[in-house]
Amino acid sequence: MSQQAVLPANNSNASESTIYKILFIIGLCHLLNDAIQAVVPAMFPILAKSMGLSFTQLGIIAFSLNMVSSVMQPMVGYITDKKPMPYALPIGLSFTLVGILGLGFASSFGMIVLSVLFIGLGSAVFHPEGSRVAYMAAGKRRGLAQSIYQVGGNTGQALAPVITALVLVPLGQIGASWFTIVAALAVILLIYIANWYNQRLIASPNLTKKKKAGVDKKTGLSREVKNTLALILLLIFARTWYTSGMTNFYTFYAIKEYALSIKESQVFLFAFLVSGAIGTFFGGPLADRFGKKNIISFSMLATVPFSILIPYVPPTIAFIFLILTGFILMTSFSVTVVYAQELVPGKIGTMSGLTVGLAFGMGAIGSVGLGYIADWIGLQSMITWLGVLPLLGLIAFLLPSDHKVWEWNQIK
């Protein structure tokens, strides 16, 4: 029997239909938001050449972008769990608009860092509230709903190589300013989403009270839940450091080892990111069918053979392995979010902010750490050791089953 047959008994949305229109719009907004965010690492080869930045400095830029988002996301989620703020969504994207405009005209390393801080702040507001919108519109299909939402973001990230090849290479740094149009479109769409969100709260005021069902104020989280959350965060650590290393530095590796141009190297990165976006989409429905723990375990361990071999194979085989690695690894992306949300029901924003926000935070730390390691031991050695990280996926076997999580919630 699949886990789906058991879990809906605890699903407060079980009697509701899935609102696909809202899911697709919030997914599109996620795509636009993360496409803007993808402009930053997409500019790395250009900034490294025009400003003479080191790998460490590039890592600091990525750190600045992602750390603000990671620190703020759980805070935003915690606050909006207590008092939902529908119109925070368009306001947050307005910060992103300011940041991307500044990035296009920044004349110094410090101005670049300041601009990406604004982009990170906008992302911090968007992600937990966007995940809440997906949860509210999910009905019975939480896994699918979260996949539709998250695949938008991963698709936006996958556009980074296209952005580099078609916009940034011919136009240079100022090409980033064109993405203010993208940000403005996202703001308009999010005003529509915010109106729906607000009407939803008016029609169902009890939505703001559901948090009380998930965590008893006197006892807080149980030891089992805390331990499980720690395991989930370790898995996110392994997955995000790997994807951060590949996203920020693999193009340099491909240029050096395979004698590719910047445009040609972007094809490899594009393959990795697009396959990851596809994997994200399929992960949710597969988890609805086979169980979240099973998909999380599979996504980490089945990645290992390919991630280890990528640095040792010729470019054609590496290209194929990148596609397989991206697809398999990212099937767990939306699943870990839903797993955490069901582990602590009623804390939708907090769990989304913690899991997705932590992913950005780990990526931020990973960007600086991996950039330093690349400067220290060499880019090739760093990419080689990076392939071992998915082995940490072995700890996924320690996660409680979906049914066990459901039983814990019934005891509460």
C-alpha positions as CSV (number, residue, x, y, z in Angstrom):
1,M,0.0,0.0,0.0
2,S,1.3,3.5,-0.8
3,Q,1.8,6.1,1.8
4,Q,-0.8,8.2,0.1
5,A,-3.6,5.9,1.2
6,V,-2.7,6.5,4.8
7,L,-1.7,10.1,5.2
8,P,-4.8,12.1,4.0
9,A,-6.5,11.2,7.3
10,N,-4.4,13.9,8.8
11,N,-4.7,16.3,5.9
12,S,-6.8,19.3,6.7
13,N,-7.1,20.1,3.0
14,A,-8.2,16.6,2.1
15,S,-11.8,17.7,1.2
16,E,-10.6,20.5,-0.9
17,S,-9.8,20.4,-4.7
18,T,-6.4,21.3,-6.0
19,I,-6.4,24.8,-7.5
20,Y,-4.1,24.4,-10.5
21,K,-4.5,28.0,-11.7
22,I,-2.9,29.4,-8.5
23,L,-0.3,26.7,-8.5
24,F,0.8,27.5,-12.0
25,I,0.9,31.2,-11.4
26,I,2.9,30.9,-8.2
27,G,5.2,28.4,-10.0
28,L,5.7,31.0,-12.8
29,C,6.5,33.6,-10.2
30,H,9.0,31.2,-8.6
31,L,10.5,30.8,-12.1
32,L,10.8,34.6,-12.6
33,N,12.2,35.1,-9.1
34,D,14.9,32.4,-9.4
35,A,15.7,33.4,-13.0
36,I,16.7,36.8,-11.6
37,Q,18.6,35.1,-8.8
38,A,20.4,33.0,-11.4
39,V,21.7,36.1,-13.1
40,V,24.2,36.4,-10.3
41,P,26.2,33.1,-10.8
42,A,25.6,33.4,-14.5
43,M,27.7,36.6,-14.4
44,F,30.6,35.0,-12.7
45,P,32.7,34.3,-15.8
46,I,32.1,37.8,-17.0
47,L,32.9,39.5,-13.7
48,A,35.9,37.3,-13.2
49,K,37.2,38.5,-16.6
50,S,36.2,42.2,-16.5
51,M,37.0,42.9,-12.8
52,G,39.7,40.3,-12.2
53,L,37.8,38.6,-9.4
54,S,39.2,35.5,-7.7
55,F,37.2,32.3,-6.9
56,T,37.1,33.5,-3.3
57,Q,35.6,36.8,-4.2
58,L,33.0,35.1,-6.5
59,G,32.2,32.9,-3.5
60,I,31.7,35.9,-1.3
61,I,29.2,37.3,-3.9
62,A,27.3,34.0,-3.8
63,F,27.5,34.0,0.0
64,S,26.1,37.5,0.2
65,L,23.2,36.6,-2.0
66,N,22.3,33.3,-0.4
67,M,23.1,34.0,3.3
68,V,20.6,36.9,3.5
69,S,18.0,34.7,2.1
70,S,18.8,31.7,4.4
71,V,18.9,33.8,7.6
72,M,15.7,35.6,6.7
73,Q,13.5,32.8,5.3
74,P,12.9,31.0,8.6
75,M,12.2,34.3,10.3
76,V,9.7,35.4,7.6
77,G,8.1,31.9,7.8
78,Y,7.8,32.1,11.6
79,I,6.3,35.6,11.6
80,T,3.8,34.8,8.8
81,D,2.8,31.5,10.5
82,K,1.6,33.8,13.3
83,K,0.2,36.5,11.1
84,P,-0.1,35.7,7.3
85,M,1.0,38.7,5.1
86,P,-0.3,38.2,1.6
87,Y,1.1,41.4,0.3
88,A,4.6,40.7,1.5
89,L,5.0,38.7,-1.8
90,P,4.9,41.7,-4.2
91,I,6.7,43.9,-1.8
92,G,9.5,41.3,-1.6
93,L,9.9,41.2,-5.4
94,S,10.1,44.9,-5.4
95,F,13.4,44.6,-3.4
96,T,14.6,42.1,-6.0
97,L,13.8,44.6,-8.7
98,V,16.0,47.3,-7.0
99,G,18.8,44.7,-6.6
100,I,18.9,43.6,-10.2
101,L,18.9,47.1,-11.4
102,G,21.8,47.9,-9.2
103,L,23.7,44.9,-10.3
104,G,23.5,46.0,-13.9
105,F,25.2,49.3,-13.1
106,A,27.5,48.3,-10.2
107,S,31.0,49.7,-10.8
108,S,32.8,48.0,-7.9
109,F,33.0,44.8,-5.9
110,G,31.2,46.5,-3.0
111,M,28.3,47.7,-5.1
112,I,27.9,44.2,-6.5
113,V,27.7,42.8,-3.0
114,L,25.2,45.4,-2.0
115,S,23.0,44.8,-5.0
116,V,22.9,41.0,-4.4
117,L,21.9,41.7,-0.8
118,F,18.7,43.3,-2.1
119,I,18.1,40.3,-4.4
120,G,18.6,38.0,-1.4
121,L,16.2,39.9,0.7
122,G,13.5,39.7,-1.9
123,S,14.0,36.0,-2.2
124,A,13.8,35.6,1.6
125,V,10.3,37.1,1.6
126,F,9.1,35.2,-1.5
127,H,10.0,31.6,-0.8
128,P,8.2,30.8,2.5
129,E,5.1,32.7,1.5
130,G,5.2,31.2,-2.0
131,S,5.4,27.8,-0.4
132,R,2.4,28.6,1.8
133,V,0.4,29.6,-1.3
134,A,1.2,26.3,-2.9
135,Y,0.2,24.5,0.3
136,M,-3.1,26.4,0.5
137,A,-3.9,25.5,-3.2
138,A,-2.7,21.9,-2.9
139,G,-6.0,20.2,-1.8
140,K,-5.2,16.5,-1.5
141,R,-2.1,16.6,-3.7
142,R,0.6,18.2,-1.5
143,G,3.5,16.5,-3.2
144,L,2.4,17.5,-6.7
145,A,1.6,21.0,-5.6
146,Q,5.0,21.5,-4.0
147,S,6.6,20.1,-7.1
148,I,4.8,22.5,-9.4
149,Y,5.9,25.3,-7.2
150,Q,9.5,24.2,-6.8
151,V,10.0,23.2,-10.4
152,G,9.3,26.8,-11.3
153,G,12.3,27.9,-9.2
154,N,14.6,25.2,-10.5
155,T,13.6,26.0,-14.1
156,G,14.4,29.6,-13.3
157,Q,17.8,28.6,-12.1
158,A,18.3,26.4,-15.1
159,L,17.9,29.5,-17.3
160,A,21.3,30.8,-16.0
161,P,23.3,29.3,-18.9
162,V,20.8,30.7,-21.5
163,I,20.9,34.1,-19.8
164,T,24.7,34.0,-20.0
165,A,24.8,32.9,-23.7
166,L,22.1,35.1,-25.0
167,V,22.1,38.2,-22.8
168,L,25.2,38.6,-20.7
169,V,27.9,37.5,-23.1
170,P,26.8,40.0,-25.9
171,L,25.7,42.8,-23.5
172,G,28.1,42.3,-20.6
173,Q,27.2,43.4,-17.0
174,I,24.7,46.0,-18.1
175,G,22.6,43.2,-19.5
176,A,21.6,42.3,-16.0
177,S,19.5,45.5,-15.8
178,W,17.1,44.2,-18.4
179,F,15.8,41.7,-15.8
180,T,14.0,44.6,-14.1
181,I,11.3,43.9,-16.7
182,V,11.2,40.3,-15.4
183,A,11.0,41.5,-11.8
184,A,8.2,43.9,-12.7
185,L,6.2,41.1,-14.3
186,A,6.6,39.0,-11.2
187,V,5.4,41.9,-9.0
188,I,2.2,42.2,-11.1
189,L,1.5,38.5,-10.9
190,L,2.1,38.4,-7.2
191,I,-0.4,41.2,-6.6
192,Y,-3.0,38.9,-8.2
193,I,-1.8,36.0,-6.0
194,A,-1.8,38.3,-2.9
195,N,-5.4,39.2,-3.6
196,W,-6.4,35.5,-3.8
197,Y,-4.4,34.8,-0.7
198,N,-6.1,37.6,1.2
199,Q,-9.6,36.5,0.1
200,R,-8.8,33.0,1.1
201,L,-7.9,34.2,4.6
202,I,-11.2,36.2,4.8
203,A,-13.2,33.2,3.7
204,S,-11.4,30.7,6.0
205,P,-10.1,32.6,9.0
206,N,-9.3,29.3,10.7
207,L,-6.3,29.0,8.4
208,T,-4.4,31.3,10.7
209,K,-5.2,29.1,13.7
210,K,-4.0,25.8,12.3
211,K,-0.6,26.3,13.7
212,K,-1.9,25.4,17.1
213,A,-2.6,21.8,15.9
214,G,1.0,21.1,15.0
215,V,3.0,22.1,18.1
216,D,1.9,22.0,21.7
217,K,2.9,25.3,23.3
218,K,3.8,23.6,26.5
219,T,5.9,20.7,25.2
220,G,7.2,22.0,21.9
221,L,8.8,19.6,19.5
222,S,9.4,16.0,20.7
223,R,12.9,14.6,20.7
224,E,12.0,12.3,17.8
225,V,10.9,15.3,15.7
226,K,14.0,17.3,16.5
227,N,16.3,14.4,15.6
228,T,14.4,13.8,12.3
229,L,14.7,17.5,11.4
230,A,18.4,17.3,12.1
231,L,18.7,14.4,9.7
232,I,16.7,16.3,7.0
233,L,19.0,19.3,7.4
234,L,22.1,17.1,7.0
235,L,20.7,15.7,3.8
236,I,20.0,19.2,2.6
237,F,23.5,20.2,3.5
238,A,25.0,17.4,1.3
239,R,22.6,18.0,-1.7
240,T,23.1,21.8,-1.6
241,W,26.9,21.8,-1.3
242,Y,27.1,19.6,-4.3
243,T,24.6,21.6,-6.5
244,S,26.3,24.9,-5.3
245,G,29.7,23.6,-6.4
246,M,28.5,22.5,-9.8
247,T,26.4,25.6,-10.4
248,N,29.1,28.1,-9.5
249,F,32.3,26.4,-10.6
250,Y,31.7,23.6,-13.1
251,T,31.7,26.0,-16.0
252,F,35.3,27.0,-15.1
253,Y,36.2,23.3,-14.9
254,A,34.7,22.6,-18.3
255,I,36.5,25.5,-19.9
256,K,39.8,24.4,-18.4
257,E,39.6,20.6,-18.8
258,Y,37.7,20.4,-22.1
259,A,38.9,23.7,-23.7
260,L,35.4,25.0,-24.1
261,S,34.3,28.6,-24.6
262,I,32.1,30.3,-22.1
263,K,29.0,29.7,-24.3
264,E,29.9,26.0,-24.8
265,S,30.5,25.5,-21.1
266,Q,27.0,26.9,-20.4
267,V,25.5,24.0,-22.3
268,F,26.8,21.5,-19.7
269,L,25.5,23.6,-16.8
270,F,22.2,24.0,-18.6
271,A,21.8,20.2,-19.0
272,F,22.5,19.7,-15.3
273,L,20.0,22.4,-14.2
274,V,17.2,21.5,-16.6
275,S,17.4,17.8,-15.7
276,G,17.3,19.0,-12.1
277,A,14.1,21.0,-12.7
278,I,12.5,17.9,-14.4
279,G,13.6,15.8,-11.5
280,T,12.0,18.3,-9.1
281,F,8.7,18.0,-10.9
282,F,8.6,14.2,-10.9
283,G,9.8,14.0,-7.2
284,G,6.5,15.1,-5.7
285,P,4.1,12.8,-7.6
286,L,6.6,9.9,-7.0
287,A,6.6,10.7,-3.3
288,D,2.8,10.8,-3.3
289,R,2.9,7.3,-4.8
290,F,5.9,5.6,-3.1
291,G,6.5,7.6,0.0
292,K,8.6,10.5,0.8
293,K,11.3,8.7,2.7
294,N,11.8,6.3,-0.2
295,I,12.2,9.0,-2.7
296,I,14.6,11.0,-0.5
297,S,16.8,7.9,0.1
298,F,16.8,7.0,-3.6
299,S,17.6,10.5,-4.8
300,M,20.8,10.7,-2.7
301,L,22.2,7.3,-3.1
302,A,21.5,6.7,-6.8
303,T,23.4,9.9,-7.6
304,V,26.6,8.6,-6.1
305,P,28.0,6.5,-9.0
306,F,27.5,9.4,-11.5
307,S,28.7,12.2,-9.3
308,I,32.0,10.4,-8.5
309,L,32.7,9.5,-12.1
310,I,32.0,12.9,-13.7
311,P,35.6,14.2,-13.4
312,Y,37.1,11.1,-14.9
313,V,35.1,10.7,-18.1
314,P,35.4,12.4,-21.5
315,P,33.1,15.4,-22.2
316,T,30.3,13.5,-24.0
317,I,30.0,11.0,-21.1
318,A,30.3,13.8,-18.6
319,F,27.4,15.6,-20.3
320,I,25.2,12.5,-20.0
321,F,26.2,11.9,-16.3
322,L,25.4,15.5,-15.5
323,I,21.9,15.0,-16.8
324,L,21.4,11.8,-14.8
325,T,22.9,13.4,-11.7
326,G,20.8,16.5,-11.9
327,F,17.6,14.5,-12.4
328,I,18.1,12.0,-9.7
329,L,19.4,14.3,-7.0
330,M,16.7,16.9,-7.4
331,T,13.8,14.5,-7.1
332,S,14.1,15.0,-3.4
333,F,14.0,18.8,-3.5
334,S,10.3,19.4,-3.1
335,V,9.9,16.1,-1.1
336,T,12.1,17.3,1.7
337,V,9.9,20.4,2.1
338,V,6.7,18.5,2.2
339,Y,8.3,15.9,4.6
340,A,9.3,18.7,7.0
341,Q,5.9,20.4,6.7
342,E,4.1,17.1,7.6
343,L,6.6,16.5,10.4
344,V,5.6,19.7,12.1
345,P,2.1,20.4,10.8
346,G,0.7,23.9,11.2
347,K,4.2,25.5,10.8
348,I,4.1,25.7,7.0
349,G,6.1,28.9,6.6
350,T,8.6,28.0,9.3
351,M,9.4,24.6,7.8
352,S,9.5,25.9,4.3
353,G,11.8,28.7,5.4
354,L,14.0,26.3,7.3
355,T,14.3,23.6,4.6
356,V,14.5,25.9,1.5
357,G,16.1,28.7,3.4
358,L,18.7,26.4,4.8
359,A,19.4,25.2,1.3
360,F,20.3,28.7,0.3
361,G,22.4,29.1,3.5
362,M,24.3,26.0,2.9
363,G,24.8,27.0,-0.7
364,A,26.2,30.3,0.6
365,I,28.7,28.7,2.9
366,G,29.5,26.1,0.3
367,S,30.2,28.8,-2.3
368,V,32.8,30.5,-0.1
369,G,34.2,27.2,1.2
370,L,34.4,25.6,-2.2
371,G,35.8,28.7,-3.8
372,Y,38.6,28.8,-1.2
373,I,39.3,25.1,-1.7
374,A,39.5,25.6,-5.5
375,D,42.0,28.4,-4.9
376,W,43.9,26.2,-2.4
377,I,44.1,22.7,-3.9
378,G,43.0,23.5,-7.5
379,L,39.7,23.4,-9.3
380,Q,40.1,19.9,-10.6
381,S,40.7,18.4,-7.2
382,M,37.8,20.4,-5.7
383,I,35.4,19.1,-8.3
384,T,36.7,15.5,-7.8
385,W,36.1,15.6,-4.0
386,L,32.7,17.3,-4.5
387,G,31.4,14.1,-6.1
388,V,31.7,12.2,-2.8
389,L,29.2,14.5,-1.0
390,P,26.1,12.5,-2.0
391,L,27.4,9.6,0.0
392,L,26.0,11.4,3.1
393,G,22.7,10.3,1.7
394,L,23.2,7.0,3.7
395,I,21.7,8.8,6.7
396,A,18.4,8.9,4.8
397,F,17.8,5.3,6.0
398,L,17.6,6.7,9.5
399,L,14.5,8.8,8.7
400,P,11.2,7.6,10.1
401,S,8.8,6.3,7.6
402,D,5.9,8.4,6.3
403,H,3.5,6.3,8.3
404,K,5.5,6.8,11.5
405,V,5.4,10.6,11.0
406,W,1.6,10.3,10.6
407,E,1.4,8.3,13.8
408,W,3.3,11.0,15.7
409,N,0.8,13.6,14.6
410,Q,-2.1,11.5,15.7
411,I,-0.6,11.2,19.2
412,K,-0.4,15.0,19.3
